[in-house]
Amino acid sequence: MGEHAARRILFATLVVTVPVPAVVAFDVFAPPVRYWILAASTAGFGAAESLDDPVGTLLLLLAGHAVVSTLLAWVAARGLVRILFALPGAFRAPAVLGLAALLLAYALVDAPYRTPFGPEARTNLPGVLP
């Protein structure tokens, strides 16, 4: 497995699984993909209705947060690949895939996310993604 493939795998895993705090007044910890979904939903509503004051402001807030949290996931993926590629060649691919599987399993089994949008205050990955 090359560095580019490893970086892409870890980046996709981080964007979908790692909880990031929200910048709004809510006590929210959700993965970056959730902020992209909320920004897209807000943009769709704004396109159908209007991007006047509250909707436009919310769209800018959600889209900005989605971009920043995604960039942080990219930086983290680059750092993790540098650390994992210090391992001998035979251990690199299993380490990358193992880390991705561990993060995904944790997001599916445990409840690392906090969101005011669902019936539970803490939830797992299927509970935070629509």
Z-matrix of the N, CA and C atoms (Angstrom, degrees):
N
C 1 1.448
C 2 1.521 1 108.52
N 3 1.317 2 116.13 1 131.54
C 4 1.453 3 120.98 2 179.62
C 5 1.525 4 111.71 3 -85.08
N 6 1.334 5 114.25 4 170.32
C 7 1.464 6 119.49 5 -179.30
C 8 1.523 7 111.81 6 -64.25
N 9 1.330 8 117.32 7 -38.89
C 10 1.463 9 120.00 8 -178.83
C 11 1.524 10 111.30 9 -64.20
N 12 1.312 11 116.94 10 -43.48
C 13 1.467 12 120.61 11 179.09
C 14 1.524 13 110.55 12 -65.07
N 15 1.321 14 116.29 13 -42.61
C 16 1.460 15 120.01 14 178.86
C 17 1.523 16 111.06 15 -62.89
N 18 1.325 17 116.63 16 -42.15
C 19 1.467 18 120.88 17 179.29
C 20 1.521 19 110.67 18 -63.18
N 21 1.321 20 117.13 19 -42.48
C 22 1.467 21 120.69 20 179.67
C 23 1.527 22 111.61 21 -64.99
N 24 1.321 23 116.86 22 -42.08
C 25 1.464 24 120.52 23 179.08
C 26 1.519 25 110.26 24 -62.69
N 27 1.324 26 117.04 25 -48.19
C 28 1.460 27 119.95 26 -178.61
C 29 1.521 28 111.34 27 -68.38
N 30 1.322 29 118.03 28 -37.71
C 31 1.457 30 120.82 29 177.98
C 32 1.529 31 110.71 30 -61.54
N 33 1.317 32 117.08 31 -48.30
C 34 1.467 33 120.50 32 179.68
C 35 1.528 34 110.65 33 -61.35
N 36 1.309 35 116.45 34 -40.29
C 37 1.460 36 120.17 35 179.21
C 38 1.518 37 111.13 36 -65.57
N 39 1.324 38 117.48 37 -43.80
C 40 1.461 39 120.78 38 -179.68
C 41 1.530 40 111.54 39 -65.41
N 42 1.316 41 117.77 40 -40.41
C 43 1.466 42 121.08 41 -179.17
C 44 1.528 43 111.48 42 -65.50
N 45 1.306 44 116.44 43 -31.23
C 46 1.462 45 120.03 44 -177.42
C 47 1.532 46 112.68 45 -91.44
N 48 1.327 47 118.75 46 -24.86
C 49 1.469 48 118.91 47 -170.49
C 50 1.527 49 116.62 48 -115.27
N 51 1.312 50 119.81 49 -32.59
C 52 1.472 51 120.85 50 -170.21
C 53 1.522 52 110.83 51 -79.72
N 54 1.345 53 117.82 52 123.17
C 55 1.463 54 119.82 53 179.37
C 56 1.525 55 111.61 54 -71.73
N 57 1.335 56 115.05 55 136.10
C 58 1.456 57 122.75 56 -179.85
C 59 1.523 58 106.79 57 -123.77
N 60 1.339 59 118.83 58 136.33
C 61 1.466 60 118.97 59 179.02
C 62 1.526 61 111.56 60 -69.55
N 63 1.310 62 115.35 61 146.07
C 64 1.474 63 120.84 62 178.54
C 65 1.521 64 109.30 63 -81.96
N 66 1.323 65 115.40 64 155.52
C 67 1.460 66 120.28 65 178.84
C 68 1.517 67 111.42 66 -94.00
N 69 1.314 68 117.57 67 -2.56
C 70 1.459 69 121.02 68 178.60
C 71 1.526 70 109.20 69 -86.01
N 72 1.309 71 116.29 70 178.99
C 73 1.464 72 121.41 71 -174.36
C 74 1.528 73 113.30 72 -73.29
N 75 1.322 74 117.91 73 -5.38
C 76 1.460 75 120.37 74 -179.62
C 77 1.521 76 110.69 75 -79.75
N 78 1.309 77 115.09 76 157.47
C 79 1.466 78 121.36 77 173.67
C 80 1.528 79 107.07 78 -91.30
N 81 1.344 80 115.79 79 79.48
C 82 1.463 81 121.80 80 -172.31
C 83 1.520 82 110.16 81 -119.97
N 84 1.313 83 115.65 82 132.54
C 85 1.461 84 123.18 83 169.45
C 86 1.519 85 106.08 84 -128.72
N 87 1.326 86 116.70 85 109.44
C 88 1.464 87 121.69 86 -177.51
C 89 1.526 88 108.54 87 -140.09
N 90 1.333 89 117.56 88 159.21
C 91 1.467 90 119.78 89 178.65
C 92 1.533 91 110.53 90 -71.22
N 93 1.328 92 117.41 91 155.97
C 94 1.465 93 120.50 92 179.78
C 95 1.524 94 114.21 93 -54.31
N 96 1.312 95 118.20 94 -32.96
C 97 1.465 96 119.87 95 -179.79
C 98 1.528 97 110.55 96 -61.95
N 99 1.312 98 117.86 97 -30.95
C 100 1.478 99 120.80 98 177.97
C 101 1.528 100 110.24 99 -64.92
N 102 1.339 101 117.48 100 -39.19
C 103 1.460 102 120.05 101 179.11
C 104 1.529 103 111.15 102 -68.92
N 105 1.347 104 116.97 103 -33.53
C 106 1.467 105 119.69 104 174.56
C 107 1.525 106 110.71 105 -64.81
N 108 1.330 107 116.82 106 -40.80
C 109 1.464 108 120.71 107 178.79
C 110 1.528 109 110.27 108 -64.23
N 111 1.319 110 116.86 109 -44.49
C 112 1.467 111 120.01 110 178.81
C 113 1.524 112 111.51 111 -64.73
N 114 1.336 113 117.66 112 -39.89
C 115 1.465 114 120.59 113 178.32
C 116 1.526 115 110.47 114 -65.20
N 117 1.325 116 118.13 115 -41.32
C 118 1.466 117 120.91 116 178.59
C 119 1.522 118 111.26 117 -65.91
N 120 1.316 119 117.11 118 -39.45
C 121 1.468 120 120.28 119 177.58
C 122 1.526 121 111.07 120 -64.79
N 123 1.318 122 116.13 121 -42.04
C 124 1.461 123 120.54 122 178.17
C 125 1.523 124 110.91 123 -65.38
N 126 1.326 125 117.68 124 -39.76
C 127 1.466 126 120.80 125 177.25
C 128 1.519 127 111.06 126 -64.59
N 129 1.321 128 117.28 127 -39.56
C 130 1.458 129 120.57 128 176.76
C 131 1.517 130 111.87 129 -63.68
N 132 1.319 131 116.47 130 -42.19
C 133 1.457 132 120.26 131 177.04
C 134 1.525 133 110.43 132 -64.47
N 135 1.337 134 116.25 133 -42.55
C 136 1.461 135 120.34 134 179.16
C 137 1.514 136 112.43 135 -64.42
N 138 1.323 137 117.13 136 -35.91
C 139 1.465 138 120.34 137 178.35
C 140 1.528 139 110.95 138 -69.45
N 141 1.321 140 116.59 139 -36.02
C 142 1.461 141 120.25 140 -179.53
C 143 1.533 142 112.05 141 -78.14
N 144 1.310 143 116.99 142 -35.87
C 145 1.462 144 120.90 143 -175.87
C 146 1.527 145 111.04 144 -107.71
N 147 1.320 146 115.17 145 -81.67
C 148 1.463 147 119.91 146 -177.88
C 149 1.523 148 108.67 147 -169.12
N 150 1.312 149 116.20 148 148.68
C 151 1.465 150 121.24 149 175.61
C 152 1.525 151 110.50 150 -100.20
N 153 1.333 152 115.61 151 31.60
C 154 1.460 153 119.36 152 178.16
C 155 1.521 154 110.45 153 -63.13
N 156 1.293 155 115.50 154 -178.19
C 157 1.457 156 124.49 155 -165.92
C 158 1.529 157 117.12 156 -35.90
N 159 1.327 158 122.90 157 -65.73
C 160 1.464 159 117.90 158 -172.87
C 161 1.526 160 113.62 159 -70.58
N 162 1.322 161 117.53 160 -37.69
C 163 1.466 162 120.13 161 -177.44
C 164 1.526 163 110.50 162 -69.98
N 165 1.320 164 117.33 163 -45.00
C 166 1.463 165 121.02 164 178.81
C 167 1.511 166 112.62 165 -63.38
N 168 1.331 167 116.16 166 -40.46
C 169 1.464 168 120.42 167 178.47
C 170 1.524 169 110.64 168 -65.86
N 171 1.320 170 116.51 169 -43.71
C 172 1.460 171 120.27 170 178.28
C 173 1.525 172 111.08 171 -63.59
N 174 1.326 173 116.78 172 -39.81
C 175 1.465 174 120.44 173 177.89
C 176 1.525 175 111.09 174 -61.88
N 177 1.319 176 117.28 175 -45.70
C 178 1.469 177 120.37 176 178.17
C 179 1.526 178 111.39 177 -62.17
N 180 1.313 179 116.63 178 -40.92
C 181 1.463 180 120.85 179 179.42
C 182 1.525 181 111.26 180 -64.44
N 183 1.332 182 116.75 181 -48.10
C 184 1.468 183 120.11 182 -178.76
C 185 1.524 184 112.16 183 -68.05
N 186 1.333 185 116.86 184 -43.24
C 187 1.465 186 119.72 185 -179.86
C 188 1.525 187 110.75 186 -65.97
N 189 1.325 188 117.02 187 -42.37
C 190 1.469 189 119.82 188 177.23
C 191 1.507 190 111.96 189 -61.59
N 192 1.327 191 116.15 190 -42.42
C 193 1.461 192 119.89 191 179.03
C 194 1.526 193 111.03 192 -66.21
N 195 1.324 194 116.84 193 -38.77
C 196 1.465 195 120.10 194 178.33
C 197 1.524 196 110.78 195 -63.54
N 198 1.325 197 117.32 196 -42.64
C 199 1.470 198 120.65 197 179.96
C 200 1.524 199 110.93 198 -65.01
N 201 1.332 200 117.01 199 -46.81
C 202 1.468 201 120.41 200 -178.12
C 203 1.524 202 111.14 201 -64.85
N 204 1.329 203 117.60 202 -44.34
C 205 1.471 204 119.05 203 -179.12
C 206 1.524 205 111.47 204 -68.24
N 207 1.321 206 117.79 205 -32.04
C 208 1.463 207 121.07 206 176.92
C 209 1.529 208 110.50 207 -69.97
N 210 1.317 209 116.84 208 -40.81
C 211 1.474 210 119.69 209 176.40
C 212 1.523 211 110.96 210 -63.57
N 213 1.314 212 117.33 211 -39.12
C 214 1.470 213 119.82 212 176.55
C 215 1.526 214 111.13 213 -64.19
N 216 1.325 215 117.19 214 -36.62
C 217 1.469 216 120.17 215 176.09
C 218 1.525 217 110.54 216 -64.87
N 219 1.332 218 117.85 217 -37.52
C 220 1.460 219 121.49 218 178.21
C 221 1.529 220 110.38 219 -65.13
N 222 1.329 221 116.79 220 -43.72
C 223 1.465 222 120.93 221 178.49
C 224 1.526 223 110.05 222 -63.14
N 225 1.319 224 117.02 223 -42.11
C 226 1.468 225 120.62 224 178.11
C 227 1.518 226 111.26 225 -63.97
N 228 1.330 227 117.26 226 -40.67
C 229 1.467 228 120.45 227 178.45
C 230 1.518 229 110.78 228 -63.49
N 231 1.322 230 117.14 229 -41.53
C 232 1.473 231 120.12 230 177.48
C 233 1.526 232 110.83 231 -61.57
N 234 1.333 233 116.84 232 -43.65
C 235 1.461 234 120.63 233 179.20
C 236 1.518 235 112.42 234 -64.58
N 237 1.324 236 116.28 235 -42.95
C 238 1.464 237 119.61 236 178.83
C 239 1.519 238 111.74 237 -63.74
N 240 1.327 239 117.16 238 -38.86
C 241 1.468 240 119.93 239 178.87
C 242 1.525 241 110.13 240 -65.13
N 243 1.312 242 117.14 241 -40.53
C 244 1.474 243 119.01 242 177.37
C 245 1.523 244 111.35 243 -61.31
N 246 1.317 245 116.13 244 -41.48
C 247 1.471 246 120.00 245 179.21
C 248 1.532 247 110.37 246 -67.33
N 249 1.335 248 116.71 247 -47.40
C 250 1.464 249 119.77 248 -177.03
C 251 1.521 250 112.86 249 -69.86
N 252 1.324 251 117.61 250 -27.56
C 253 1.459 252 119.43 251 179.78
C 254 1.520 253 112.81 252 -83.00
N 255 1.324 254 116.30 253 2.90
C 256 1.455 255 119.99 254 169.11
C 257 1.534 256 110.35 255 -80.58
N 258 1.329 257 116.08 256 -14.15
C 259 1.464 258 121.23 257 177.20
C 260 1.528 259 109.71 258 -73.11
N 261 1.325 260 117.43 259 159.33
C 262 1.472 261 119.96 260 174.15
C 263 1.535 262 110.51 261 -59.67
N 264 1.315 263 116.79 262 152.52
C 265 1.453 264 123.74 263 -174.28
C 266 1.519 265 115.48 264 -51.74
N 267 1.308 266 117.63 265 -38.33
C 268 1.463 267 120.28 266 -176.90
C 269 1.529 268 112.47 267 -70.61
N 270 1.316 269 117.45 268 -19.17
C 271 1.461 270 120.76 269 -176.79
C 272 1.526 271 113.14 270 -98.94
N 273 1.317 272 117.95 271 -8.41
C 274 1.468 273 120.79 272 -173.61
C 275 1.523 274 112.66 273 -66.46
N 276 1.317 275 117.08 274 -55.44
C 277 1.470 276 120.46 275 -177.66
C 278 1.528 277 111.61 276 -61.17
N 279 1.340 278 118.95 277 -46.68
C 280 1.466 279 117.87 278 177.47
C 281 1.533 280 113.00 279 -62.30
N 282 1.332 281 117.20 280 -33.94
C 283 1.463 282 119.93 281 179.15
C 284 1.526 283 110.95 282 -67.64
N 285 1.331 284 117.27 283 -43.65
C 286 1.467 285 121.34 284 179.31
C 287 1.524 286 110.08 285 -64.86
N 288 1.319 287 117.54 286 -49.96
C 289 1.455 288 120.84 287 -178.79
C 290 1.525 289 111.58 288 -66.75
N 291 1.321 290 116.81 289 -35.68
C 292 1.460 291 120.43 290 177.34
C 293 1.518 292 112.26 291 -65.80
N 294 1.326 293 116.91 292 -42.36
C 295 1.457 294 120.50 293 177.71
C 296 1.526 295 110.88 294 -64.42
N 297 1.321 296 116.86 295 -43.26
C 298 1.470 297 120.52 296 178.17
C 299 1.530 298 110.78 297 -62.54
N 300 1.315 299 117.28 298 -43.03
C 301 1.462 300 121.13 299 179.01
C 302 1.521 301 111.33 300 -66.12
N 303 1.322 302 117.14 301 -39.29
C 304 1.463 303 121.33 302 178.55
C 305 1.527 304 111.12 303 -63.44
N 306 1.324 305 117.42 304 -45.28
C 307 1.462 306 120.80 305 178.38
C 308 1.531 307 111.34 306 -63.20
N 309 1.307 308 116.58 307 -42.32
C 310 1.461 309 120.10 308 179.52
C 311 1.528 310 111.31 309 -66.47
N 312 1.319 311 117.20 310 -42.33
C 313 1.462 312 120.59 311 178.71
C 314 1.527 313 111.07 312 -63.31
N 315 1.321 314 116.46 313 -41.44
C 316 1.468 315 120.50 314 178.21
C 317 1.527 316 110.76 315 -61.92
N 318 1.338 317 116.92 316 -42.81
C 319 1.460 318 120.87 317 -179.48
C 320 1.528 319 111.94 318 -67.69
N 321 1.315 320 117.42 319 -30.21
C 322 1.462 321 120.87 320 -179.49
C 323 1.523 322 113.11 321 -83.77
N 324 1.328 323 117.64 322 -35.83
C 325 1.457 324 121.31 323 -173.09
C 326 1.525 325 112.27 324 -91.27
N 327 1.314 326 117.36 325 -46.30
C 328 1.462 327 121.18 326 -177.60
C 329 1.538 328 109.25 327 -87.52
N 330 1.320 329 116.44 328 -174.98
C 331 1.469 330 121.46 329 179.29
C 332 1.529 331 109.47 330 -123.93
N 333 1.338 332 118.14 331 73.81
C 334 1.464 333 120.03 332 -175.59
C 335 1.528 334 114.83 333 -83.47
N 336 1.336 335 118.03 334 -4.06
C 337 1.464 336 120.68 335 -172.97
C 338 1.527 337 110.57 336 -106.80
N 339 1.329 338 114.79 337 143.54
C 340 1.467 339 121.27 338 172.98
C 341 1.516 340 107.29 339 -118.99
N 342 1.332 341 115.71 340 130.83
C 343 1.456 342 119.38 341 -178.15
C 344 1.522 343 110.26 342 -149.49
N 345 1.332 344 117.66 343 138.84
C 346 1.468 345 119.69 344 175.31
C 347 1.523 346 112.39 345 -85.51
N 348 1.341 347 117.65 346 1.93
C 349 1.457 348 121.42 347 -173.03
C 350 1.518 349 113.63 348 -92.43
N 351 1.300 350 119.17 349 -5.33
C 352 1.454 351 120.82 350 -177.22
C 353 1.515 352 111.12 351 -122.05
N 354 1.328 353 116.77 352 177.78
C 355 1.463 354 120.11 353 -179.29
C 356 1.530 355 112.89 354 -72.61
N 357 1.307 356 117.64 355 -22.96
C 358 1.463 357 121.97 356 -179.99
C 359 1.521 358 109.94 357 -106.44
N 360 1.319 359 117.39 358 142.49
C 361 1.463 360 120.05 359 177.49
C 362 1.523 361 111.10 360 -70.98
N 363 1.314 362 116.68 361 -35.55
C 364 1.468 363 121.81 362 176.87
C 365 1.514 364 107.64 363 -118.68
N 366 1.319 365 115.08 364 139.55
C 367 1.461 366 117.95 365 -176.03
C 368 1.523 367 110.40 366 -149.47
N 369 1.326 368 115.82 367 172.10
C 370 1.467 369 121.64 368 176.93
C 371 1.520 370 109.17 369 -99.39
N 372 1.324 371 117.24 370 -173.22
C 373 1.468 372 121.75 371 -175.22
C 374 1.531 373 113.31 372 -59.65
N 375 1.342 374 121.02 373 -47.05
C 376 1.460 375 118.88 374 177.96
C 377 1.533 376 113.13 375 -62.64
N 378 1.308 377 117.36 376 -25.05
C 379 1.464 378 120.13 377 179.75
C 380 1.516 379 113.36 378 -79.01
N 381 1.330 380 117.63 379 -24.63
C 382 1.462 381 120.68 380 -177.55
C 383 1.526 382 112.24 381 -94.55
N 384 1.308 383 117.06 382 -22.52
C 385 1.461 384 120.18 383 177.69
C 386 1.530 385 108.92 384 -100.10
N 387 1.328 386 117.07 385 140.02
C 388 1.465 387 118.97 386 -178.40
C 389 1.520 388 112.39 387 -70.65
